[in-house]
Amino acid sequence: MKKLIIIILILLTGLGIFLLSAKKSPENVSDKNAVVFWTLQMGDFSSYMNEIIENFEKQYPSIKIKWVDVPFSEGEKRTLAAILSDNPPDLINLNPDFSAILAQKGALTKIEEKNVKQFNKEIINSLKYNDELYALPWYATSAITIYNEELFRKAGFKTPPKTYKRIGQIASTVKEKTGAYIFMPTITENDTMLKILNKYGINSWENINSEKAVDVFDFYKDLYKKNLIPKETITQTQREALEKYMSGEIVFFQSGANFLNMIKENSPSIYEQTDVSSQITGDLGQNDFSLMNLVIPLKSSKKEDALKFALFLTNEENQLKLAKLTNVIATNRYALRDDFYAEHEDDDLMSKARVISAKQLNHVQPVLRQSKGQKEINLLVNTAVQEILLNNTDTQKVLNNVAKKWKNIVSEK
């Protein structure tokens, strides 16, 4: 169980999402014409993968699959090297950000939309580049809100907040009546602040200094100034936020459902007080999510066979099997209609969280897309957060400067 949790955590931090390594190594497949399929660190699910491959090969006797598992840390480097060669894999498991970069370079095969009617439409739209599709979704996660129901009721509330606006309205009362902070938004960790801004439609240099953007930054500035969120908000990570939740120092903790197991194992008393609700949203009602997808290199000599296997791997039956092994969210819309994603017992937090997460996949637009110089942009925005909150600097002035620098980053050749 702990090993599984670690795997899923890798996916949520950025990225994540879940991975697999193979018993069917290159030595097990002698057919030189086999479809070569790369996954990212999926070895713990080799039984599942080998069963999928065996069933596929029975259905398509003329097609053989050679499964090669790649360490997660080497995925992008090895994929890039393979793509540049004349003999790349035929099907590769990647994250959407890197897939988009390859699509921009013209390195991927276009996928006709007639092949993707079985998938969640918003997920498919999130994978498009210039209105063309170059990837198939494999599986997803979408963070939920984990909260201390006992503390929340002590503050005099019953219905958990759905929006950041509501968080701001009740933060003072929660602190006054419970002594706990309402939440700890780790707004300088990676691209956290950019994801929050995206929930308000703020996602480029053109609108980072808009009136709405100023309001979002000032929202956190006000909470910070009034000591309604921890001072560590601008220095610590999700790991520290989890620790604060498990010690009863914060009421709300937003993350993947897999964290419920960590809370149960490490802080059983807090787990007994815990309930879950939907992700906190901005004024667009958009939800964050993480996705892993499948791409077919343009240089593949077995594009049709690779597509057949990708569609087999992501059909309703096989997606449900993977979901039940890992608690990931299927992207096949027929699988999402299954009772596994539609029903739950009130006292089963994991199943309740799963149902909530699955429903959230219907509201993931607009998607926050990676752009040129993304790390520099992340640093730029995070530095602005610290300057605004710590130095009490004029927000509009800081964001005007951010807009200029952001424009320069994306305009550089």
DANORTA-V217076 format. One record per run of one state. SS is the DSSP state (a for helix, b for strand, c for the rest). FROM is the first residue (numbers start at 1). TO is the last residue. If there is no record, write none. Layout:
SS & FROM & TO
SS & FROM & TO
This chain:
c & 1 & 1
a & 2 & 12
c & 13 & 19
b & 20 & 20
c & 21 & 25
a & 26 & 28
c & 29 & 34
b & 35 & 42
a & 43 & 59
c & 60 & 64
b & 65 & 70
c & 71 & 71
a & 72 & 84
c & 85 & 90
b & 91 & 95
a & 96 & 104
c & 105 & 107
b & 108 & 108
c & 109 & 112
a & 113 & 115
c & 116 & 118
b & 119 & 119
c & 120 & 120
a & 121 & 126
c & 127 & 127
b & 128 & 129
c & 130 & 131
b & 132 & 133
c & 134 & 135
b & 136 & 141
c & 142 & 143
b & 144 & 148
a & 149 & 154
c & 155 & 162
b & 163 & 163
a & 164 & 178
c & 179 & 180
b & 181 & 183
c & 184 & 191
a & 192 & 198
c & 199 & 210
a & 211 & 225
c & 226 & 230
a & 231 & 234
c & 235 & 237
a & 238 & 246
c & 247 & 249
b & 250 & 255
c & 256 & 258
a & 259 & 266
c & 267 & 267
a & 268 & 272
c & 273 & 273
b & 274 & 277
c & 278 & 280
b & 281 & 281
c & 282 & 289
b & 290 & 295
c & 296 & 296
b & 297 & 297
c & 298 & 302
a & 303 & 313
c & 314 & 315
a & 316 & 326
c & 327 & 328
b & 329 & 330
c & 331 & 331
b & 332 & 332
c & 333 & 334
a & 335 & 337
c & 338 & 338
a & 339 & 342
c & 343 & 348
a & 349 & 360
c & 361 & 373
a & 374 & 391
c & 392 & 394
a & 395 & 411
c & 412 & 413
